[in-house]
Structures are given as C-alpha cells and as structure tokens.
C-alpha cells in the first residue's frame, strides 16, 4: 500500500525515454475507450474522474522521481528465444499488468487511491508492451539495447542525407509524429477503420499470449536492425504500417481487458 501512496504523491517529471510518446499513449487510450462497454466506460470514468486518455501518461511521469524511478523497468517486456513470456520478475511489464488486473478485479478490497494507480498503470503498460522497441527477446542482444540507426531523409542521389537516429526514439516518437496533424480521436478513428474488422482476432488471448505475439512480430526486424543499419524512407514507411497495427492491437486489447474487469 505504501508504494501506491508514493506513486500518487510523487512530483510529476516527464520523461520520453521509456515509452511511446504522450500523443501515442492518448491515441491508444482513446481507441480503447471507443470500444468499451457502457458498464466499463462508466466505471473507469468514475475511478479516473475522466477519460482513459486522461490517465494514459501518468505512469511515465514517475520515472525520474527518486522515489518512483523503479517504475521505469515496467515499460519493457521480456520473451524467451522461443517467443514465450515466462518471467515472474516484478520488473517486467507483463507481470505488472497481471498485478493491476488482479487488483482491479478485487477492487472492493482496495482503497480508491490504489484503484486509480492500478488503472492508470494498466492503461500505460498495455500500450507500452505493444511498442516494438520495448520487447526484449532472448537470444537477440540488440533487442535489449538502444542503438543508433542511419535514417535517410528520403532524397535521391547527392541530396540524400543519412543521420544517426535512436532505435527506441524511432518507435517511441518518430513514426507516431507523422500523424501529429491528427487529433487523438482522428487517429483512433483511422485505426478503427483500418483494423476494426480484425478486432476480435487481434484482441483474443491473454496478456502472456499478447507478449508472445509481440515477440514474434519484433524478432524478424533484428535481422537488419543493427547499430548503424541503413533505414531507407521506403523501410520507414513499412515500419509505419507495423506501428499502426501495434497501436490498434494495444487499443483493442486494453478495451478487452477493461470490459472483462468491469463487467
């Protein structure tokens, strides 16, 4: 209980080192909210005092506070070299999601402040586990590193400029920021239009199977994604499609969890 009190009273310090950026987090939360049952929407709003998006960034604000910086480890998940989530470490995002689900289902046994912390943590971490650069894969050392790639400006010939760019920053912000002209509602609507027909299939399973799914998706990327690897504009466009589908997965799966918790 003391840990949750510390989480709630911590000084808010924003960091972008360990999560999808704020825009992406809020878009995923908005997509999830659009797929909530009336009962789940009513109960989550009562806990948060607002929308899912209003609580989507809270956990990230804790990572640079001395008392709560331990939460930084939660933004990553680990799968084995055969793409299975087997960890029981409290530092793993999957374990923290499972804890939050358990607490929210037993909400009559916990304080209101614990429920707020658990729900905000769940919203954020379900999003983060669907970020390619936050999936650590056994047997692939580069999946545990933040390295620079050489990113092209998309020009041809002598006009092309290739600049070093952080692998995590590429997934955390660069791809999402291509949609910066959208509102969260517009981005969520676009994801729904593109992937809504696949919602049932994408959201089936449980948190562990979702982690396995992300491992299988991310692992092939490390066949070329090495320090200083060349990232053409064509490849960036392909990664944008992967990123969008990961965000859709996150939104649909978060909604499924919340609909089950708040029946």
N, C-alpha and C positions, 0 to 999 in steps of 0.2 A: 504493500500500500504506500509506503514512504516513497518508493521510486516514482509512482504516478503523481504524487503531490509535487515532487521535484520537477517532473515534466511539465506540470501545469503552471508552475510559478516561475519557470526559467525565463531569463531575459531572451527576447527574440533576436536571433542573429542569423541573417540569411546567408546561406552558402549554396553555390551551384555545383559543388564538386562531386556530389554523391547522389544525384537524382536527375530524372527528367526535369526540365525547367518548369517554372511555375505555370506557364501557359499550357504545356502538355499535361501536367497534373490536373489542372482545372478542366481541360477538354475531356480527359478520360472520365473524371468525376461527373461531368455534365452528361456524357453519353450513358454512363451507368444510371444516373437519375432518370433519364428518359425511358429507361427500361425497368424501373421499379414498379412493384405492385402498389396500389393505393395504401395498403397497410404498412408496407416497408417505407414508403415515402413519408407517411405521417409520423412514424416512429423515429426515423433518422432525423427528420427536421426537429422533432421535439428534443432529441438529445443534443444536437448541434446548435440549435437556435437559428438554423438557416439551412441552406442547400448543402449537398455533398461537396460541391466545389469550394464552399466557404471554409471547409476544414481540410482541403486537399494538400495544402502546403505546410501545414503546422509542424509536422514531424521534421521537415528539413530545417526549420529554423532553430532546432535544438543542437545541431551537430557541432557548433563552435563554442557552445557554452561549456565551461569546465565541468559542471555537474552532470551534464547530459550528453557529452560528446560520445559516450559509449554507443549511442543510438546510431552513429554513422555506419557501423558494421551491418546494421539491419537492412541497408539498402541493396545488399547483394545476396544472391542465392548461389548454392553450390550443387552441381550434379556430378556423379561419378563418370568415369570414362565410358561406361555403357549407358550413359544418359539416364541415370536414376537418381532421384532425390532421396538420400538415405540419412542425411545428417540429423543429429539431435542437438546440435550446438545452438545455444541461445543467441549467438551472434548472427545466425542465418535468418534471412528474411522469411523463408517458408515457416520456420519454427515460430517466429513472432506472429505471422498471420494466423497460424493454428491457435496460438495462445489467445489472440484477440477474438477469434471466432468463439472459442470456448467461453470466454468471459462474457461476451455479448449474449450468448445463448443462456447464460446463467445470470442475467442482469439483475434479477431480484436479490441476488446475494452480494451485490457490489454497490459501491457508492456512485452517485451521479458523476463525480469527477473522474472516477475510473472508467465509466462508460464513455465519457467524452474522449478521454485519452485513447481508449481501445478503438473506438470508431474512427477517429482521425488517423491513428496509426494504420489501421486496416486499409483505409482508403488510399493512403500514400503507398504502402508497401505492395498492394496488389498491382498498382501501376508500375512500380519500380521493378518488380520481378519480370515484367514483360519488356524491359529495356535490354537489348542485345548485349550492350557493354557491361551489364550488371549480372551476367550469368557466368559464373566461374566453372570451368569444365575440367574434370580430372584428365590428365594426360595432355592438356593443351596449356602450357605455361603462359602463353601470351594472353589467354583469356583472363588472367589474374593481374594483368599489367595495364597501365595507362601509357601508351606509347604514341609517338607521332607518326602519322601517315603523310604522304606527299599529295596534297589535294590540288587538283587542276582548277584553273579559273574558267575552263571551258572554251578558251580561244584556240585557234588553229595556228600551227606553224610557229613563227617567231613571236607571235602575240601571246602564246600560252605562257602562263606563269604557274609554277608548281610551288606551293608554300607548305611548310610543316603545319600540321593541324592535329590536335589531340584526338585519339580514338574515342574516348568517352565523351568529349565535348561534341564530337560529330554526332553521336547518338543522343546525347542529352539535350542538345540545343539546335545544332545546325540544320538538321532535317526538319524539325518542327517549326523552326523560324521561317521556313519557306512559306508557311501558312499564316504568317504574322498579320496579314491583312484581314484574316477571318476573325470573327468573334468565336468564343468557345462554343456557342450554340450553332454557329455555321459549320465549324469543324466537326462537331458531333453529328450534325445532320449529314454532312458529306460522308463520314464513316458509316453511318447507318444506311445510306443509300448504296454504298459500295459493298458492304459486308452484312447487311441486315438479314439477307436470305440465308446466310451461313451461321447466324447467331446461335441456333440450337446446337449445332455441331461444335462450334468454337468454344462454347461455354460448358460442354459436357465434361464429366470427370470431377476430380477434386484438386486441391492445391498442389499435392505432390505430382499428380499426372500433368498439371499445367507446367510445373517446373521441368519435368522430363521433356515436354513438348518444346519448351524454350531452349533446352539444351540441344535437342535435335535440330532446331532451326539455326541456332548460333554456330554450332560446331563447324559446318562446312565453310563458313565465312573465313575461318582462320587458316584455310588453305592458301589464301592470298593476303589476308590482313596480318602483316608483319610490320615491325618497325621500319619506317621509311618506304613502305609499299606505295605504289602509284595508284591514286584514286582519280580516275578519269571522270568527266562530267556524266558520261553515259552510265558509269558504275554508280555514281551518286544518285542518279535518277532511279536506278534499280533498287538501291538501298531505301529510297524514299517510299517505295511501294511496300517493302518489307516492314518498314517502320510504321506505316499507316495500319497495316494489318495487325501488328503487335498492339497498337493502341486500341484497335477495335476489340481484339481478344481481351485486353485489360478491362475495358468498359463493360463488355458483356459478362465477363466472369465476375467482376465486382458486383454487378447487379444480381447475378445468380446467387452469390453468397449472401447478400443482404436480404434478398427475397426469402431465402431459406431461414435466415436468422430471425427475421421479423415477420413471421407468418401471421 
